[in-house]
């Protein structure tokens, strides 16, 4: 999966948009209604990474199950995970994590 493929997938969710809040390296996918970000995409150490929100108990679970899921880089490590896109996770597993993040950050 490429950065652009992940961005394109995230933008299939209703009322979302692409933003570059820091620089062109960090892509943020946000909700239009509340401007909250549900996915950050960037490269770190020559690896494509994605930060996704997660409730704390699930965050720990995903970290224990998937080696590609770690506490979030530059984010609250209780509520956010970094997913390294290295081919070790199935595409649908990544999509499930994106959906969780989308749901947790959308307007109530």
Secondary structure, 3 states (H helix, E strand, C coil): CCHHHHHHHHCCCCCEEEECCCCCCCEEEEECCCCCEEEEEEEECCEEEEEEECCHHHHHHHHHHCCCEEECCCCCCCCEEEEECCCCCCHHHHHHHHHHHHHHHCCC
